[in-house]
């Protein structure tokens, strides 16, 4: 089935006091392009995320937003700089002697002095975070995949309708094609008769000219290939694999057949139908840019 490259997925997992939230946003791209926004300390998790995403998707630009909180009781430690604290005390006592003032230092006031205390974050359990990321990115990828599938179903229905329209235009061209040589024969006969009113026309020569024109303007092969390409495009839309590039190639071939029909047929009615067909093909081409 056709999958869109546009979608959104989210997951949030909390295990053993570690909470990881993943948001995935996907848009069009020729290849699979993944960009990350996460704390620098979690950079080592990118490989895990890439591995999972590459199993789910083959094309599209995917933004990965990662937020993390460590809520464990041992996640942070307060450290006192004893040497610096001692220096503060020594300086305070010396100042008290100079000023003949009472020493009013308290523990709380000492701990508020600049740089006396510092908060140190405990080293993370990398294996636990890798496991957490694998689970979170798996859930978010599934959600993104479901959204891309739903959007892909909508695109498929629209494309099938447009392909049916193109097939209908092709049928009108096929119905008109046999009249081209006959119209040319009649117009040529009328023009010759208008110029050479009293002179007998060489019917054999006229038939030869008409036959040459009919051969040059024959579009049977192009009509057969156009139908074949339309059928191929419909089959691709039912495939359960990435089809965007293949569809793009098929649409290019269909456009080429329309161009050839327009140049060979030399008929105003067919030229107008060719324009309608190419306009519908352009709409198809715009839509398939969003198909994986």
C-alpha positions as CSV (number, residue, x, y, z in Angstrom):
1,X,0.0,0.0,0.0
2,X,1.1,3.6,-0.6
3,X,2.7,5.3,2.4
4,X,2.9,9.0,2.7
5,X,6.1,10.6,3.9
6,X,4.2,13.1,6.2
7,X,3.3,12.3,9.7
8,X,3.9,12.6,13.5
9,X,4.6,10.1,16.2
10,X,5.1,10.4,20.0
11,X,6.0,8.2,22.9
12,X,6.9,8.7,26.6
13,X,8.3,6.0,28.8
14,X,9.3,6.0,32.4
15,X,11.3,3.1,33.9
16,X,13.1,3.0,37.2
17,X,13.0,6.7,37.7
18,X,14.2,7.5,34.1
19,X,11.7,9.3,31.8
20,X,12.3,9.6,28.1
21,X,10.0,11.4,25.7
22,X,10.3,11.0,21.9
23,X,8.6,13.1,19.2
24,X,8.9,12.3,15.5
25,X,8.0,14.6,12.7
26,X,8.3,13.4,9.1
27,X,8.1,15.4,5.8
28,X,9.1,14.8,2.1
29,X,12.7,13.9,1.2
30,X,14.3,11.9,-1.6
31,X,16.1,9.7,0.9
32,X,15.9,8.8,4.6
33,X,17.3,11.9,6.3
34,X,17.2,11.9,10.2
35,X,18.1,14.9,12.4
36,X,18.2,14.9,16.2
37,X,17.5,17.4,18.9
38,X,18.5,16.0,22.3
39,X,20.7,16.7,25.3
40,X,24.4,16.5,24.4
41,X,24.9,13.9,27.1
42,X,22.5,11.6,25.3
43,X,24.3,11.8,21.9
44,X,25.3,8.2,22.2
45,X,21.7,7.1,21.7
46,X,21.5,8.4,18.1
47,X,22.8,5.1,16.7
48,X,20.0,3.2,18.5
49,X,17.4,5.5,17.2
50,X,18.7,5.4,13.6
51,X,18.8,1.7,13.6
52,X,15.1,1.4,14.6
53,X,13.9,4.2,12.3
54,X,15.7,2.7,9.3
55,X,13.8,-0.6,9.9
56,X,10.5,1.3,9.6
57,X,11.2,3.9,6.9
58,X,13.1,4.2,3.7
59,X,12.4,7.8,2.6
60,X,11.5,11.1,4.3
61,X,13.1,13.7,6.5
62,X,12.5,12.8,10.1
63,X,13.1,15.2,13.0
64,X,13.6,13.5,16.3
65,X,13.0,15.5,19.4
66,X,14.2,13.8,22.6
67,X,13.6,15.1,26.2
68,X,14.9,13.3,29.3
69,X,14.5,13.5,33.0
70,X,16.3,11.5,35.7
71,X,14.0,11.4,38.7
72,X,16.0,8.9,40.7
73,X,17.0,9.8,44.3
74,X,20.7,9.2,43.5
75,X,20.7,11.2,40.3
76,X,22.3,14.3,41.9
77,X,24.8,14.8,44.7
78,X,25.6,18.0,46.6
79,X,29.4,18.4,47.2
80,X,31.0,20.8,49.7
81,X,34.4,22.4,48.8
82,X,36.0,22.0,52.2
83,X,39.2,23.9,51.2
84,X,37.2,26.9,50.0
85,X,34.9,26.8,53.0
86,X,38.0,26.8,55.3
87,X,39.4,29.8,53.5
88,X,36.1,31.6,54.0
89,X,36.2,30.8,57.7
90,X,39.8,32.0,58.1
91,X,39.0,35.2,56.2
92,X,35.9,35.8,58.4
93,X,37.8,35.3,61.6
94,X,40.5,37.6,60.5
95,X,37.9,40.2,59.6
96,X,36.3,39.8,63.0
97,X,39.6,40.5,64.8
98,X,40.3,43.6,62.7
99,X,36.8,45.0,63.2
100,X,36.5,43.7,66.8
101,X,33.2,42.2,65.7
102,X,31.4,39.1,66.9
103,X,31.5,36.0,64.7
104,X,27.9,35.5,63.5
105,X,28.5,32.9,60.9
106,X,26.0,30.1,60.7
107,X,25.9,26.9,58.7
108,X,23.2,28.1,56.4
109,X,25.1,31.3,55.7
110,X,28.3,29.4,55.0
111,X,26.6,27.1,52.5
112,X,25.2,30.1,50.6
113,X,28.7,31.5,50.0
114,X,29.8,31.5,46.3
115,X,31.1,28.1,45.0
116,X,31.1,26.4,48.5
117,X,28.5,23.9,47.3
118,X,28.1,22.4,43.8
119,X,25.6,19.9,42.4
120,X,27.1,16.9,40.6
121,X,24.9,14.7,38.4
122,X,25.5,11.0,38.8
123,X,26.9,9.1,35.8
124,X,24.1,7.7,33.7
125,X,23.6,4.0,33.2
126,X,24.2,3.9,29.5
127,X,22.8,0.4,29.0
128,X,19.6,1.4,30.8
129,X,19.2,4.4,28.5
130,X,19.9,2.4,25.4
131,X,17.1,0.0,26.3
132,X,14.8,3.0,27.2
133,X,15.5,4.6,23.8
134,X,14.9,1.4,21.9
135,X,11.5,1.0,23.5
136,X,10.5,4.7,23.1
137,X,11.6,5.0,19.5
138,X,9.8,1.8,18.6
139,X,6.5,3.1,20.0
140,X,6.9,6.5,18.3
141,X,7.9,4.9,15.0
142,X,4.8,2.7,15.1
143,X,2.6,5.8,15.6
144,X,4.3,7.6,12.8
145,X,4.0,4.6,10.5
146,X,0.3,4.4,11.2
147,X,-0.2,8.1,10.4
148,X,1.9,7.8,7.2
149,X,-0.3,4.8,6.2
150,X,-3.5,6.7,6.7
151,X,-2.3,9.6,4.7
152,X,-1.0,7.1,2.1
153,X,-4.5,5.6,1.8
154,X,-5.9,9.0,1.0
155,X,-3.2,9.7,-1.6
156,X,-3.7,6.3,-3.2
157,X,-7.5,6.9,-3.6
158,X,-6.8,10.3,-5.1
159,X,-4.2,8.9,-7.5
160,X,-6.4,6.0,-8.6
161,X,-9.1,8.5,-9.5
162,X,-6.7,10.6,-11.4
163,X,-5.4,7.6,-13.3
164,X,-8.9,6.6,-14.2
165,X,-9.3,10.1,-15.6
166,X,-6.2,9.7,-17.7
167,X,-7.4,6.3,-18.9
168,X,-10.6,8.0,-20.0
169,X,-8.7,10.7,-21.9
170,X,-6.6,8.0,-23.5
171,X,-9.9,6.2,-24.6
172,X,-11.1,9.5,-26.2
173,X,-7.9,9.8,-28.1
174,X,-8.1,6.2,-29.3
175,X,-11.7,6.8,-30.5
176,X,-10.6,9.9,-32.4
177,X,-7.4,8.4,-33.9
178,X,-8.9,6.5,-36.8
179,X,-10.6,9.6,-38.1
180,X,-7.3,11.5,-38.6
181,X,-6.3,9.9,-41.9
182,X,-9.8,10.1,-43.3
183,X,-10.0,13.8,-42.4
184,X,-6.7,14.4,-44.0
185,X,-7.8,12.7,-47.2
186,X,-10.9,14.7,-47.4
187,X,-9.2,18.0,-46.7
188,X,-6.4,17.3,-49.2
189,X,-9.0,16.3,-51.8
190,X,-10.9,19.5,-51.2
191,X,-7.8,21.7,-51.4
192,X,-6.7,20.1,-54.6
193,X,-10.1,20.4,-56.1
194,X,-10.3,24.1,-55.2
195,X,-7.1,24.8,-57.0
196,X,-7.4,22.4,-59.9
197,X,-11.2,22.6,-60.7
198,X,-11.2,21.2,-64.2
199,X,-8.3,18.8,-63.9
200,X,-8.7,15.1,-63.0
201,X,-7.0,14.2,-59.8
202,X,-4.7,11.3,-59.7
203,X,-6.6,9.1,-57.2
204,X,-3.7,6.7,-56.9
205,X,-1.3,9.5,-56.0
206,X,-3.8,10.9,-53.5
207,X,-4.2,7.5,-51.9
208,X,-0.4,7.2,-51.6
209,X,-0.1,10.6,-49.9
210,X,-2.9,9.7,-47.5
211,X,-1.2,6.4,-46.7
212,X,2.1,8.1,-46.0
213,X,0.4,10.6,-43.7
214,X,-1.6,7.8,-41.9
215,X,1.7,6.0,-41.2
216,X,3.4,9.0,-39.9
217,X,0.5,10.0,-37.7
218,X,-0.2,6.5,-36.4
219,X,-0.3,6.5,-32.6
220,X,-1.4,3.0,-31.9
221,X,1.9,2.0,-30.2
222,X,1.8,5.1,-28.0
223,X,-1.8,4.4,-26.9
224,X,-0.9,0.8,-26.0
225,X,2.1,1.9,-24.0
226,X,0.1,4.6,-22.3
227,X,-2.5,2.0,-21.2
228,X,0.3,-0.3,-20.0
229,X,1.9,2.4,-18.0
230,X,-1.4,3.4,-16.4
231,X,-2.0,-0.3,-15.4
232,X,1.5,-0.5,-14.0
233,X,0.9,2.7,-11.9
234,X,-2.3,1.2,-10.5
235,X,-0.5,-2.1,-9.6
236,X,2.2,-0.1,-7.8
237,X,-0.3,1.7,-5.7
238,X,-1.4,-1.7,-4.3
239,X,2.1,-2.9,-3.5
240,X,3.2,-3.1,0.2
241,X,6.7,-1.6,-0.4
242,X,8.2,1.8,-1.1
243,X,6.9,2.8,-4.5
244,X,7.6,6.6,-4.8
245,X,10.6,6.4,-7.1
246,X,9.0,3.7,-9.4
247,X,5.9,5.8,-9.7
248,X,7.8,8.9,-10.6
249,X,9.5,6.9,-13.4
250,X,6.2,5.5,-14.7
251,X,4.7,9.1,-14.8
252,X,7.7,10.3,-16.8
253,X,7.1,7.6,-19.3
254,X,3.4,8.4,-19.5
255,X,4.2,12.1,-20.1
256,X,6.6,11.0,-22.9
257,X,3.8,9.0,-24.6
258,X,1.5,12.0,-24.4
259,X,4.1,14.3,-26.0
260,X,4.7,11.8,-28.8
261,X,0.9,11.5,-29.4
262,X,0.6,15.2,-29.6
263,X,3.4,15.6,-32.1
264,X,2.4,12.7,-34.4
265,X,-1.4,13.0,-34.5
266,X,-1.5,16.5,-36.0
267,X,-5.1,16.9,-34.9
268,X,-6.6,19.8,-32.9
269,X,-9.0,17.6,-31.0
270,X,-6.3,15.2,-30.0
271,X,-4.0,18.1,-29.1
272,X,-6.6,19.4,-26.7
273,X,-7.0,15.9,-25.1
274,X,-3.2,15.6,-24.8
275,X,-3.1,18.9,-22.9
276,X,-5.9,17.6,-20.5
277,X,-3.9,14.4,-20.0
278,X,-0.6,16.2,-19.3
279,X,-2.4,18.5,-16.8
280,X,-3.8,15.5,-15.0
281,X,-0.4,13.9,-15.0
282,X,1.2,17.0,-13.4
283,X,-1.3,16.7,-10.6
284,X,-0.3,13.0,-10.2
285,X,3.4,14.0,-10.2
286,X,2.8,16.5,-7.4
287,X,1.0,14.0,-5.3
288,X,3.6,11.2,-5.7
289,X,6.3,13.5,-4.4
290,X,4.8,12.7,-0.9
291,X,4.8,9.0,-1.4
292,X,7.5,6.9,0.2
